[in-house]
Amino acid sequence: MIYKLKKLDVGMLVILVAFMVVSTLLVHSATYGNPGYRDYDVKTVIFYGIGFAAAIVSTLIDYRIFLKGWYVLYGIGIVMLVLVYLTAKEINGAKSWFVLPGGLLFQPAEMVKIILIITVAYLMGRRKGDPLRIRSDLLVIAAFSFLPFALVMIQPDLGNAIIYLVIVLGMLWIGNVRYTHVLIGMAVVIGSLILFVNLFNTYNKNIHDFLEEHQKVHWYERINGFINPSEAPQSEVYQAENSKIAIGSGGLTGDGYMKGDSKNRKLIPYPYSDAIFVVIGEEFGFQGAAVVLMLYFLLIYRMILIAFQCLDLRGSFIVIGIVSMYVFQVFQNIGMMIGLMPITGITLPFISYGGTSLLLNMLCIGLVFSVKAHQEKYEMAA
């Protein structure tokens, strides 16, 4: 056990401690003076403590055990998604959370991310590096990915559903997919996006009425506010516009810790969670945002090194799946705050407040550590 712990990446641990400090300070600033969010900063430290413990435990477990039991994990994930949709109470327009004792919330869609990574890594690993085939590989992976995607979409949770797609695409990118298949896939995606925008604008009112009838009008508002920001009502672009103003007002050095004007006047919804990057930009300016982005760069760089050094292709697939998840979440969260991406409920990894998402992220880090720690027992599956 001591030998495995010596395999921990010290650089990544230092970065995670830095994230803990940054997250605690930002959550404290974002919730200060709001009795409804009292002690969120203290809870953040507690969540990090639990997360570090979970990361160490998952480091000690050989990641190939998870690969061998991928079908059990996948089944558990699907059951959780079905149960949360059938039994959970609606919160913020979505049935996505189990309410645990003590008022804590658990979001199965977050845990299914890591389950999907393990599942796809196993399915891709069967080829042992040979080019993936359409019928026996790509279609099988698509089928196993579509089910959790569909179950999360109907909650509805568009953010996590998109992350599932990005995870699979990121893993396929290094999974020896034929270039012709990549070009076909890119053409389909680009064509689908163009068709979607055209149809959305053509049948704008019909789509609005349909989603309003099914109590999902917030989908329309987020998409319409992104596609047609100049024509959308103020209510649809309120968060995006105020976020850009707040970040821009921070300038080079920011307004100072806990002195963000827009945040203090409560013009930014969920500044402790989805919009925590606004607090960074407003209070610490471009310099503070650059430091945070550098931390992400260093973390991802260390993980990519581990993937390159891994002797087992399945371990490399797992690490790249986790990297794909982090890269997209960071890009999406920051992008939606500066108008580059539509508003979704995707949080900023390791910084936004949230017990489930932080626990998942730390488990993912532990899985990366496990890949690094167990290479001395490498044995490619038959």
N, C-alpha and C positions, 0 to 999 in steps of 0.2 A: 504493500500500500504506500509506504514512504517513497519507494522508487517511482511509482506513478505520479505522486504529488510533485516530485522533483521535475517531472516533465511539463508542469504547468508553464505557460508562457508568461514570464514576469512582466514583459512589456504590456501585454493585454491586461494583466491584472492592474497595473498602474493606471492605464487608461480608464478602466472601469471604476476605480476609486475616484479618479478625476470626474467622471460622469456623475457619480454619486454626490460629490460635493456640489457640482453645478446644478444638478436636479433639485437638491434640497434647498439651495439658495433661491432658485427661480420659483419653485412651488411656494416657498414662504412669501416671496414678494407678490406672487400672483393671487394669493389667498389672504394676505394681511388685511385685517379690518372687516373681513366677511365671516360672520359667525357660522354661516352654513358650511364653511369649509375649514373649520378650526382643526388644528393639529394635522393637517395634510402633510406638512413638512416632516413632522415626527413619524408619521406613517410611512413616508417615503424612505426614511432611514431604516425602519423596521422591515419594509419590503425588500430593501437592498440586503439586509442581513440574512433574510430567508433566502433571497436569490443567490447570494454567495454560497450559502450552505448547499442549496440545490445544485449549483454548478460543480462543487467539489464532489458531491455524491455521484453525479452523472459522469464526472471524469473517471471515477474509480470503476465504473461499469463499462465493460468492453462494448463498444458501439455495435459490434457484430451480433450481439445478443438481440438488440433492437431490430437489426436486419432480418435475423432468423424468425422473429415473431412479428414481422411487419403486418401480416394478415390479421393478427389479433388486435394490434394497435389500430389498424384501419377500421376494423369492425367497431371497436370502442368509440373511435372518433365519429363514425356515422351515427351510432346510437345516441351519442351526446347531442349531435346536431338535430336529430329528430325529436328527442325529448325536450330540448330547450324550446323548439318551435311549438310543440304541443302543450307544454305545461308552464312555460315561463310567462311572467307578467310583462306587458309591454312597457318599455322604458325609452323615452325619447323617440317614440315612433317605431321601435324595433323590438322583437322578441329574441334577444340575443344573450341574456344573462340569467344565470341561476343565482338566486339570493341565498347566500350562506349564513350560518349563525353569526351573529355580531354585526349583521348588516353588510358584510363583505359581498362583492359581486364576482362571479366567475363566468368568463366568456369562453365557451367551448371552441368558437371559431379561432381563437388565438392558439389554443393547444393543437388544433387540427393542422395548423401550419407545419409544425415540426413532424407530425404524423405523415403529412403528405410528402415532405422532404424524404423521410425514411422510405416510404412506399416507392416513390419514383426512383430513388437511388438503387433499391433492390431490383426493380424491373429493368433499369438500364444496365445494371451490373451483370445481368445474365448474358449479355453479349460480349463481355470481357474485352471491350475496346473495339470490337468490330462495328462497322457501320450499322446504324439502326434501320430496321426494315419497317415499311409502312404498316402492313397488316398485322404482323406478329409483335411489333414493338410500339410504334407510334400510336396506332389505334387503341392498343391495350392501355397505354399510359393515358391517352385522352379519356378513355372510359373511366378509369379509376380517378381521374382528376375532375371529371365533369360532375360526378355525384356530389362531393362536398361543395363544389362551386355552386351548383343549383340549390342545395339546401341552405347555403348562406345567403344567396340572392333573395330567397323568399322570406327571409327574416324581417325586413330586408337589411343587408349589410354590404353595400356595393364596394366599400373600401377593402375589406378583407377578401371578398370574392376576386377582385382585381389582383390582389397580392398572390392568391393561389395561381393565377395564370402566369404572373411574372416569375414565380418560383419555378414552375415547370419549364417555361421558355428559357430561363437562365441555365437550368440543368441540361436541357436538350442542346443548348448552344455548345457545351463542351462534351456532349455525349456522342460525338462523331456522327452527326446528322449530315446527310448528303447535301451539297450546296444547292442542288436542284430543288430539294425539299424546302430548304431555307428560303430560296427565292419565291417559290410558290406560296409558302406561308406568309412572307412579307407582302406579296401582292394581294393575298386574301385579306390580310389585316388592314392594309392601306385602303383597299377598295371598300371594305366594310365600314371603315370610319367615314369615308367620303359619302357613301350611301346613307349612313346613319344621319349625318348632319343635314343632308339634303331632304331626307324624309322628315326629320324633326322640324325643319323650318317650313316644309310644305304642309304638314299636318299638325302644326303647332297647337292650335286650339283644340283639335280632336284629342291629341295626346294629353293636354291639360285636363280636359273634361273626364277622360277615361281614368287617369290616375287619381283625380279628385274623387271620383265615384268609388274607387277602391282604397281610399284613405292613404294614398302614397304620393300626394301632390308635392311633398318635399323633394322627391326625385326630380320632378319637372323643374322645380324652382332652382335646384342646384345646377342642373344641366343647362337650362335656359339662361341663367345668370352668367354662365361661362361662355356659351356660344354667342349669345346676343347681349353683352353687358350694357351697351348703349341704349337698348330698347327695353330691357328688363325693368320691372318696378323696383323701387328703392329697397323693398323688403328682401328681394332676391340677391342683391349685390351688397347688402349692408355689411356683412362680415368681411367680405373680400376688400371692399373699398376702405373700410376703417383700418383693416390690417395693413394695407399698403401705406396709408397715411401715417400710421404709428411707426412702422419700420423706417419709412423715409425721414420722419422727424428725428430719429435717433442720430442721423448723420454719421460722422466718423467715430466719435467716442461715446455717444449715447447721452441720455438725460441724467444718468446716475442711478445707482441701485435703489430700487423701491420708489423712484421718482417719475416713472413713466406716466405721462399725463393721460393718454387714452386708456391705459389699463386702470389707473386710479379712478377715472370717471366712469368706469364699467362700460366702455364703448366696445370692448372686445369680448365676445362670448367665449367661455371656456378657456381663459388665459392660462390655467394650470394644466390643461390637457392638450386638446387639439391645437390650440393657438399659442402654445408656450414659446414658439420661435418669435412671436411678436414681442414678447417680454424681452427676449434677448436683443432683438434689433432696436427696440425703443430705449432700453435702459443701458445697453452696452455698445450700441452702434455697430458699424461695420467691423470694427476691431474684435468685438465680442463674438459676432457671428462667424468671423474668420477663424477664431480660436476653436469654436465648437466644430466647425467643418473640418478643421485639421485633426481634431480628435477622432472624428469618424473616418477620415482618410487613413490615419495610422492604424486604427482597429481593423479596417477592411484589408489594409496592406498586410498586416500580420496574419490574417486568416488566409489570404491568397497564398502566402508563403507556405503555410501548413498544407494547403491543398496541393501545391506543386511538389512538396517533399513526400507526400503520402504514397506508399507503395501499392495500396489497395485502391483501385479505381472507384469503388463504392464509397470509400471514405472521402475521396476527392469530390465526388458528386454531392455528398452530404454537405461538405463545407461550402461548395459553390452555391448550393441551394440556399444556405443561410446567408451568404454574401448577397445573393440576388434579392432576398427579402429585405435586408438592411438597406441596400442601395436604393431600392424603389421606395421604401418607406420614408427615408430621409428626403429623397427628391420630391415625392408626392406631398409630404407635409410642408416643406419649405416652399415648394412650387405653388401650392394653393394659397399660401399667405401672401405671395407676391404676384398673383394673377397668372401664373404659367399653367396651372392645373385647376380642374374643378374642385370645389369644396367637398371633402369626404370626411369620414370620422377616423382617418388614419392618424395615429399619434407619432410623436418624434421618439424614436427608440432610445431607451436609457435616460431620457430627460423628462418626458411627459409623465404626469401622475397617473398611476394605474397599477394595481397589484397583479392582475392577470397578465397584462402585457409585459411587465418587468420580469415576472417569474418565467414566462416563456423565453424572453430574450436571454436570461441568465442560464436557463436550461440549454438553449442553443449554444451558448458559449461553452458550457460544460461538455456538450457533445463534440464541439470542435477540439477541446482539450483531450477528450477521449480518443479521437482519431489520432492525435499526435502521440498520446501516451501508449497506445497499443500496437504500434508498428513493429515492435520487436517480435510480436506473435503473428506477423502477417502470414496469411494463408488464403490464397484466392479461392473463392467458392467454385465448385465444379459446375 
